[in-house]
Amino acid sequence: MYAHQVVDDLKMVDTNDFSTKFAKSEIEKMIKNSVKFHVGDLSNGIQKIMADRHGEPAFREESAIEHLPYKLCLIDYTTQNVVLAPGKFKSSRHGILALDSNTTLVLWLFTYFDIVGRWVPGPVFYTINKTIGSMNLGPLLNIYAELAKPEGEQALKLQLEEDNHEISVFNIVAMLLTCKNIVIETVIPSEKLNKKRRKKGKTEIFEYKTLNVFLPRKSKSSGDLGL
């Protein structure tokens, strides 16, 4: 649902800010080629997830997943009226780009900061061993390397704490995608609207998918899952 916004806002980030020369173009290409999911407003669900985890990491041995149904996925959602961490800028939209590569998952995080009105890539990316649930992170933006120098392991810990809710959401959605009572529906964007966007040089709105959870005698759309 928000993939086109992420791509357009990435164009505003200087290529030199990325830790490798081709990172920006590669990420833009992966977003365009990904299967996109929108799972609605998770404001209530996020608060419950963080309360249940008590600060523990999102990926542990017992939560390891086997695979995603697609090699490249982009999952986005909203968190209206939720302050995720004291002293942090309000962020009402979130995106997670996931690459499934046999035994590992690689995650890139994107956040829409209300105060600046645009999407910003997270300073790190995460590599997850699907077999044992272990997780490592590496620098995506050069600013992370600068921030990590004086504080070392403490900077890593703080980054993990800040990103834990997004990784937790990814973990839950990834498991939902393998459930038998989940039906995936595709939303096709308006060609008329995309035609106008092409004329203005903007990224086209991509088609995206939603999840419908079917329960006995009633169903509930992922637009208000609440996890």
C-alpha positions, 0 to 999 in steps of 0.5 A: 500500500505504501511501497510507492511512497517508500521508493519516492522518498528513497530518492531524497536520500543521498547515495553517499549516505549508504554503506555500500555504493549500490545499496540504494539502487538495490533496495529500490529494485527489491521493493519494486519486485517484492510481493507487497502486503498491507496488514492495516492498523496495528496500534492495539496489537503493537502495545500487546506485543511489546507487553508480552515480550517484556523486552525479549528479542523477537526471534528466538529458537522456539519462534524460528520460521521455515520459509516465506511464500515469496522470496521478496516481501514488503509488509507495511502497516500503521500505528496511529496514536502510538508512541513506541518509545519515550523521547522518539519522534512519532512514526505512524507508518512502518515497512519491512522488506524481507529477502528469503534466502534458503537458510536466512532472512534479511530484513530492511526496515523503513519508518514514516516519521510524521515530523518530516513527512517522509519515509526514512530507511533504518540505519541497519539491516538484520540477518536472521538464521531461520533454523535457530532463530539467531539474529545479526545486524550490519550497517545500511547507512554510514551514520550507524557506523559513526553512532556505534563508535563511542558506545560499541555494544550499547549502540547495538542493544539500543538499536535492537530495542528500537526495532524490536516491534517491527521485527516482531510484527514481521515474525507474526505476519510471516507465521500467518502466511503459512496458516491454512485459514488465511486467504490472501486477496489482491488489491489492484490500483487505479490505472487512471491514478497511475497514469497521472503519477507517471505524467508527474514522474512519480512512482506508480502505486503497486498492487498489494495484498491483504490477509483475511482470517477466516474463523468459524461462522465469521471472518475478520479482515486484516485491516483491523486484525489487532494481532 
